[in-house]
């Protein structure tokens, strides 16, 4: 049976509107897509790692006439859901690995939200996106900028705002508009996995993980001292110089 709300997948139709945490989880994702929709350019848009497709649909709804939006995700079940739920003229959904996806024509804007931290080779992923980007195009991307690898077993890399920016700057991009988000969390709820379906996917036995990975504990302590009990996210528009 499909789990329609995890740390990595949200299906809006399955969100429990009576659960504040589920509503907030959906809202923070939708807000990123709304920001991205304000900064689209060109006729061809790629939504890489589109999940269940609601963000791809939002990008298409906000688009000018004649724009084509392609949503790509490795999860065939999510793509199947997206095709059934959000299919309409101007939208296409494709099941493919982000690292190997190819298209017949390049894209003027590539949107990839909360993707890079999942991949073994973030630099290689960015190179793949560059190969799909039209000359003069832009990339709109987001990552958590506070530690996440410790709590989320699906994340492979932690980023700060600076380390995220340097990855793009080294490839000749300049940063345009940015959108920052802050999401408070309860350390007790995370530790005990109390507080909704999403928290059931938090890494098990965090104390043991910290014992085995003291650098992760140091990052968490530093982040908590600086930001309190909150997760922070950055979405930015990157344009070629």
N, C-alpha and C positions, 0 to 999 in steps of 0.2 A: 504494500500500500504506500502510495506516494506521501512523503512528508512535505506538506505545502508551505511550511514556514520553518526555515532553518537559519543558521548564521549566514548561509550563502544564497539561499533561494527564497524569494517572496512571490507568492501568487496573490495579487490584490483581492481577487474574488473570495479567497479563502481566509483572509485576515479576520480575526475576531474583533469586531468593532467595540466590544465591551471591554477589551483588554488594552489598557493604556500603552503598555510596552509594545504591543503589536502595532497599534496605530502609529506610534512614534517611529518604529522601525521602517514602516512603509513611507511615512512622511519624509524622513531624512533622505531616502533614496529618490523619491519623486522630486524633492527640491533640487537635487543635483541635476536631474534631467531637465528641469525647468530652466536652470541656469544655462545648461548646455544648449537648449533650444533657442535661447536668446542670442547665441553667438555662432549659429550655423552660417555657412556661406557656401555658395556653389550649388550645382545641380545634383551632385551625388554625395550621399552621406552614408558612412558605415558606423554601425553600433556594434563594436566588438565585445563579445561576452555579454550578449543581450539578455541572458536568462529567459524568463517567461515572456518577454516581449513587450511588457507594458511601457517601458521607457522608449523603445523603438516607436511604438504607436504615438507616444507623446511627442517625440521629435517630428514625426510625420504630420501630426495635427497642427503643429506650430509652423509648418513649412510653407513656403510659397508654392504656387502652382507649378507643376512640372518637376518638382524635386523628387528624387527616388531615394528611399531609405532602405538599407539592407541591414538586417540584424543577423549576427553570427554567434553561435554558441556550440560548444562541444557536446552538450547534454541533449541527446536526441529527444528525450521525453519533454524537456522544456521547450524545445523548438516545435515539437508537435502541438503542444499546448498553445504556443504563440500563434501558430498558423490557424488553429481553430478559433481562437479567441480574438485575434487582432488583425486577421487578413483583411486587406482592403486595397484599392488601387494606390500605387505609389509605395507599397511596403512589400518587401521580400524577406523571408526567413530562410537561413541556410544552416545546416548542421555541419560544423567543421572545427578542426583544431585551430586555435588562434595562431599557432606557430607555422602552420602549413597552408592556411587559407590563401587562395589566389582568386583574382577577379579579372574579368575581361577588360575592364577599364579602371583607371585609378579614381580615387575619391577626393573630393574637395575638402571635406571635413571628416575626420575620424573621431568618434566618441568612444572612450573606453573607461568606464567608471568602476573603481574598486576591482581591478583586474591584475595589475602588475605585481602586487604583493603575493599573489597565488602561484606565480610561475617560477620554475627553477632558475631561469635565466632572464631576469628583467631587461638586461641590455640587449639580449638577442630578440626579445619580444619587441622592443622599441625599433630595432632594425627591421623587423618584419613589417611594422606599421609604416616605416619610412618607405619601404618598397611598394606599399599600397597607396601612398599619398601623392596626389597630383602636385606639380610645381606650384608654389605659392599657397599650398593648402595649409590647414591648421589641424592640430590635434587637441582634443579636450579630454583631459584625463584627471583621475582622482585617486588618492590613496589615504589611508589613515596616517596621521603624522605624530601620533603617540603610539607606544608599543601595542602590538596586537598578536604577535606570534605566540606569546605565552598563553593567552586565553583561547585563541582560535587555532585549532590544529590544522586548519586549511590554509593558514597564512605561512609563507616561507621566509618573508623578509619584512623587517621593520624599516620605516622611512621617517626622516625628519623633513620639515619643509625644505631645508637646505639641501639635503642629499637627493631629494626628489627633483629639485630645480636643477642641480648640477648635471643630472643624467640627461636632461633635455638641452641644457646650455652647451654641453660638450659636443652636441650634434648640430649646433648652429641655430637653435631656436631661441627666441626671446619670449619672455612671459608677458601675456596680456592680462585681461581681467581675471580676477580670482574670486573664489567663493569659499569661505571658511565656515565650518560647522562644529558645534560642540554638543556632545551627547553625554549627559550625566549617567553614572551607573552606581549601583549599590555593591560594594565589595562583598558584603554578606550574602547577597542574592547570587552573585557570581560563584562564590565559594561553595554554597549549598545547592546551587542550581534551582533556586526558587525564583519564580517570577515569569512564568510563561514558557511556551514551547521552544523559543529560540535559545534559551539558556541551557536546554538539555544537551546542546551540542558543544558546550564549552569543554575545553580540554579536561579530562578526568585527572584527579589527584594532582592538583597544582603544586602543593608543597613538595611532592617528590620531584616534579619537573624542575622547580626552582633549585632543589638540592643538586640535581644533575646539571643544571644550567645557571650557575650563579650570575653570569652576565645578564641573563634575562631578568633576574630579580633586581639587579642593580638598575637596569633600565626602568623597571616598574617603579622602584622607589624614587628615582630621579623625577620621573613623569608625575608621580603623585605629589611630590613636594612642590613641583612647579605649577601643576594644573589642577590639583585636587583629584577627586574621583570623577574624572571625565575622559572621554575619548574625543579626539579632535581629528578633523578631516579637511583636506584641501582639494578643491577642484580648480583647475587652471586651464586657461586657453594658451596654447603654445603655437607661435607662428614662426615660420622660417625667416631668418634675417635677410 
